[in-house]
Every structure is written in structure tokens, then in C-alpha cells.
Amino acid sequence: MAAPPDPDQPRTVQLAAAILQHTTSIESYLQQNGLPSPSFAPGAPPKLPLPPNVEQQLAAALGALDELNALLLGPMGWLLNQVGHAYDLCSLHALYRYKIPAQLAVGEEVSVAEIARRCDADEDAMARLVQHAVTNYLLVRPRPGHVAHSATSAMLANVPVLHDFVGNVCEDMWPSAHKVVPALAHTAWRGAAADGATAAKSGRPPNQTAHNLAEGTDVPFFETLKGDPERARRFASAMSMLQTMPGFEPTAALEAYDWGALGHGATVVDVGGSAGTFAVALTDKHPDLHVIVQDLPDVIDKARAELPARSADRVALQSHDFFTPQPVTSADAYFFRMILHDWSDDYCLRILRQLIPALKPGARVVINDLSIPPPGATTLYEERQIRCKDIAMMAMFNSKERTMDEWTGLVAEADPRFRLRSVVQLPASPIGLIEFTWEPAPAVAAAAE
Ligand SMILES: C[S@@+](CC[C@H](N)C(=O)[O-])C[C@H]1O[C@@H](n2cnc3c(N)ncnc32)[C@H](O)[C@@H]1O
């Protein structure tokens, strides 16, 4: 248990004391469990392997460090720091585009001139980008003018999905970042909403985004991917990397929800279930459940080729556009995992309402998606990470991350007969699991008969 800060000390000293206290706890946990101290050396674990109680100390240490950094820089320094961040991704982009990590052997010390030669790039510019990468711990500098692998670059060299993730960030998403405000201010787009619902609070269409301005196209990002197989492959690979992040793994949703309570032989529809990763994990754990994975035709074709033989009699695959009426009637649960955050409120309402004619009384609708923590529930540093994701969703899709209240309000707006049943916030994760049941009022049910 962390000691409270000494109120007689200045804030900076309180923060420094908290950082020392939390860091000491983290190091003792690592030492007691025979785990290595954090390091920049290639081979360091991608993430500190900490249990939830120590993970909380890590979150507190990082939050305190961030606030201390801002205070010590002072208002002007902190402002200039933001300006610097605008260019931070340039060196990571160079690492990605020129596949620099893959060109270095672990333990090899290479001159910056040699890096430029291996990349067939301008020596002066490449040397400067590589030196910037050193300052961001993406590479290390064993001696002046030379670089070598850091833990991060070695990971980028060895984990192809991570390389794809960086490519997706630097080449698909980052170009839209400086168009977020111009898209907001775009006169012709102001007030545009789904299906002409001009008063909608968040209904800007997915083809009037910062991404559309950045790429000079009027088709939504997912449509662009359909015409560009390599970009689509990189996006799918980047998404599969996200599935391995803490809280984003299928196992997290398996453990957070009582799937067994749906009953023996229950049917679950995984709406937008992609390649069926979750469905396979769910039926491995609960072999008596039947899961129908729905997605767009191309995705289902690919899923069909990849579905493990052991899942064939428990997992069915179905092409379905979730903007059309739900074809599976009377299922026990309809599951939306990382789907609705891709869409603005108006589009989410349309997706949810497509379920209604198919629902039997008591059917569950389970949303497994990011949730923005309430103010003060996390450090500003932690909240910033999810707010950055929220802005990324706005930039690419005109969609959003939501608070728990926004999630429950959205589903209630889709139809008041969706009754909130449970809310679970996954530990040490921005992901939530919100369960609704379909409860038509007796009078409404009778009238419908
Ligand atoms: C962010 S992914 C989430 C996939 C999966 N639920 C998971 O958690 O890994 C969004 C999914 O929605 C699918 N999708 C997009 N538009 C769709 C539509 N109109 N109908 C059905 N699926 C759609 C995409 O193909 C993709 O598989």
C-alpha cells in the first residue's frame, strides 16, 4: 500500500517521492520473482510482466512521472514539448519504411553512414533521422556516429505484426492527424449526418473525415482497403497485433463474462467477428456453445480457409452486412467486440436497430469495447492514451471511443427495451463489457403477437 504524499512538501517533491516508492515496489516484485529489471537491451520483455496490484503501481508511477515532467519543464517548456511531438513519428516512420531494424544484426554496431548506404537513402537526412530515433530509445548509440539495436528495434525486427502495426500508424493514420481540425471546420461538411439527420450529435459520415481530406478521396477507409490488398493485409495484421495487447486479448473477454450462464447449447452471434479468433477461443472453453461469426463476404471467405478443424461443428461462418436486418433469429446472445467504436452514434443506432426483429425476449446483447474512464478515475497520462485513440477514431472514421454512460445511453436510445444488465471494466485495461437484455414490455409483446 503506497504511503500518502507529504502535504508539507512541494508538489514536485511529492511526485518524485511517489515515483521512488512505486518504482521500488516494482523492482522488488521483479527481483523476488527472478524477473529482469527494465532495460533497453535487445530481448527485454515487451512489457513488464506484473500482476494487477503491481500494475496499479506502474500506472501511478507513469502518471506521476508525466506530471512531474510537465511541472519541471514549466508552461513554456511543456508547450514546446508538444511542438516537438509533432515530429516524433518521423524517425519511427523512417525505421518502418526503410526496414532499418531488419537490416541490423543483434550486437552489431553500424555507422549512420552505413545505415544510409544499406537503405540507399540520402546520408545526411538518414543520419539525422537515425540520431533522432536514438533520442526516442528506438535505437541505442554505443559510440558516437554508430547505432545498434535497442529492445524496441529488436522487437520490430522480430515481430512482423508489430512492423505492420507501425506501418499502419505511420502511413494510414498519421497523415490524417493534421487534418482533424480542417475536417471539423470544413464548411461543406458541417451538419452533415447519417441519412440526413442533420441535428445528430455525432453523425458525420465515414467518408467526410480527416483521412478523406488527407488522401483526397471520398470513399471511407474500409472501402479504400478493399481496392488495395497489400494495405488491407497490413491493416488486418496490425489489428491482430492489437489482439495481443493487455485487455484486448480474446481471453480477457472470456474471463470477464459468464458465458456458461447462457445455458447448454446456447447460440451466440459474433457480429463483425472477423476471422473467428474469439469464436474459436469461446468454443474451446465452452464446447457446448454454438457461435455464428458474421462479417463481410471477403472476410468470411478468408475465415473459412483459416478456421481450425476442431471448431468446424461449433463455429459457423456467415456473410452479413450489419446495416441490414439480422438474419439469425432467436439467438441467446449477440456479441459486438470492437465494432461499435468504429461508427458514429447514428450509424451505431442503425446497427443496433437491425437486431430488433430477430430478438427473442431475454436475448442478450453484449458489447465488448473500449471505455473512456470517468474524470479522475485514472491519471491524466493514462486518460491521454485513450483520448488519443478517440481522436484517431474521429480522424479515420468519424467514430469515437465512449464512456460507460455514453455506451448505455446509446443502447437506450436505440430502443428503451434494451435493459442494462451488467457492466464490467476489465482490470488494468481500457476495455469494458456491457450486457443488455431484450425485454419487450408485456403490452408491446402482446400487441406484436
Ligand atoms: C475492428 S474489427 C473487429 C473484429 C472482431 N470483432 C475482433 O474483435 O477482432 C471490425 C470488423 O467489422 C467488420 N465490418 C465492417 N463493416 C461491416 C459491415 N457492414 N458488416 C459486417 N461486418 C463489418 C470488419 O470486416 C472487421 O472484421
The ligand as a Tripos MOL2 file, in Angstrom:
@<TRIPOS>MOLECULE
LIG
   27    29     1     0     0
SMALL
NO_CHARGES

@<TRIPOS>ATOM
      1 C1        -12.1830   -3.7090  -35.5490 C.3       1 LIG1
      2 S1        -12.6850   -5.1570  -36.3810 S.3       1 LIG1
      3 C2        -13.2170   -6.1620  -35.0190 C.3       1 LIG1
      4 C3        -13.2050   -7.6110  -35.3530 C.3       1 LIG1
      5 C4        -13.5190   -8.5820  -34.2100 C.3       1 LIG1
      6 N1        -14.8220   -8.3920  -33.6180 N.3       1 LIG1
      7 C5        -12.4400   -8.5430  -33.1610 C.2       1 LIG1
      8 O1        -12.7000   -8.1730  -32.0240 O.co2     1 LIG1
      9 O2        -11.3120   -8.8650  -33.5120 O.co2     1 LIG1
     10 C6        -14.1840   -4.6540  -37.1590 C.3       1 LIG1
     11 C7        -14.8380   -5.7480  -38.0090 C.3       1 LIG1
     12 O3        -16.0760   -5.2490  -38.5440 O.3       1 LIG1
     13 C8        -16.2130   -5.7710  -39.8430 C.3       1 LIG1
     14 N2        -17.1890   -4.9640  -40.6090 N.ar      1 LIG1
     15 C9        -17.0250   -3.6940  -41.0600 C.ar      1 LIG1
     16 N3        -18.1460   -3.2860  -41.6870 N.ar      1 LIG1
     17 C10       -19.0290   -4.3210  -41.6110 C.ar      1 LIG1
     18 C11       -20.3810   -4.4970  -42.0520 C.ar      1 LIG1
     19 N4        -21.0350   -3.5290  -42.6950 N.pl3     1 LIG1
     20 N5        -20.9840   -5.6710  -41.7950 N.ar      1 LIG1
     21 C12       -20.3260   -6.6600  -41.1350 C.ar      1 LIG1
     22 N6        -19.0450   -6.5570  -40.6840 N.ar      1 LIG1
     23 C13       -18.4150   -5.3880  -40.9220 C.ar      1 LIG1
     24 C14       -14.8170   -5.6890  -40.3960 C.3       1 LIG1
     25 O4        -14.6740   -6.5110  -41.5270 O.3       1 LIG1
     26 C15       -13.9960   -6.1660  -39.1920 C.3       1 LIG1
     27 O5        -13.8320   -7.5550  -39.1880 O.3       1 LIG1
@<TRIPOS>BOND
     1     1     2 1
     2     2     3 1
     3     2    10 1
     4     3     4 1
     5     4     5 1
     6     5     6 1
     7     5     7 1
     8     7     8 2
     9     7     9 1
    10    10    11 1
    11    11    12 1
    12    11    26 1
    13    12    13 1
    14    13    14 1
    15    13    24 1
    16    14    15 ar
    17    14    23 ar
    18    15    16 ar
    19    16    17 ar
    20    17    18 ar
    21    17    23 ar
    22    18    19 1
    23    18    20 ar
    24    20    21 ar
    25    21    22 ar
    26    22    23 ar
    27    24    25 1
    28    24    26 1
    29    26    27 1
@<TRIPOS>SUBSTRUCTURE
     1 LIG1         1 GROUP 0 **** ****
